Every structure is written in structure tokens, then in C-alpha cells.
């Protein structure tokens, strides 16, 4: 895998990317980590630390997501402001 990994824009894109990178849901190994662009030069010790960090981060994210309330509506302030209003506000501030 020596190609550039696309940047996902949505949760759906993230899930699709994860499934394409690891369809069998196998644990990340040192050898697999080193196949990603920019990770080829890591020592085994560095790769092990990176994998452990990923595992810890995964636990933190999972715990945070289990505490999220999916019934709470998401409010986007960007939807309330038009591009013209934003530009006018920025021009006044300058």
C-alpha cells in the first residue's frame, strides 16, 4: 500500500475507509503499520508505541461515544449565517 490515503469527510466515509483498509478487522501489526506512507522508517519500538497509542485512543473514543446522547439535536451555526453576512462581519472587524 504505497498510495496516498484519501481524507474522509464524513463518518460514513471514515467507516468505508476503515473497512477498505482492514476488511477482516485484524489487529494492527508492526509490519502492517510500516506499509502506510510515511511509516516505513519506524523502528519496531516506535511502531509498537504507535500501535499502543492507537489502541488507547480507540478506547477513549469508544468510551466517549458510549456517553454521547444521540437524542440531542446537533445545531450548526454555519447554517444560520450566509456567506455574505460572514464576509460583511469579517470586513467590519478588519
N, C-alpha and C positions, 0 to 999 in steps of 0.2 A: 504494500500500500504506500506508494511514493507519490500519490497525487494530493492536491490540496483538499482539505476537508471543508465542505460548504458550511457557511454560518447559518444556522436555523433562525427563523424569525418568529415562530410561534411554538407553543407547546407541542402541537401536532407535528411540526417539523422536527422538533427535538426527539420525540418518540420515534419517528420514522428514521432519523439518522442513527439513533442508538440501536434500533433493530437491524439496520443495514450493516452497521459496524460489528455487531455481535449477535447474529441471528439465533445462535444456540445458547445464548446467555451464559457463556463460560466466564469464570473469573479472569480478571486481567492478570497476565503474567509479565515477567520482566521481558521475555522475548517478544511478546505482543506489543508491549509499550514501545519498545525500540523500533517497531515498524512504522510508527507515526512520524510524519515530517517534523523535524526539529528535535526528536527524541533519540535519534540514532547514537549519539555520542555519550549518553548517560552511562555511568558505571553501574554495576549491579547493585551497589549500595545505594546510589542515588535513585535508581529505578525502584528499589524496594521502598524507600522513604516516600516516593511519589505515590506509589500504589497504596501505601498505608494512609497517606493523606486523603486520597480519593475515597477510600473506604470510610474514614472518619467523616468526611464531608457528606457522603451518601447517608450516613446515619443521622447527621444533623438535619439535612434536608428532609429526610423521611419523617423525623420527629416533628419538625416544624409543620410539614404538610398535614400530619395527623391532627394537629391542633388548630388548623385553619377551619373557619366556619364557611362552608360553601354556600350557605343561605344568605350571606351578607352580600348585597349588591356591590359591584365594582363601579366606581364613579371615575370617569376620565375628565379631568379639567380641560384637556386639549379639545374635546368635542364642544365645549361651551364657548371657546374663543375662536373667532375666524382668523385666518392668516392676516387679513388686512388689519384687524384690531391689534393683533400681536405686533405687526410691523409698526403701527402708529404708536403703540406703547413703547417700543424699543427706541423709536426716533425721539420721542419726548424725553426719555431717560438719558439719551446721549446729549 
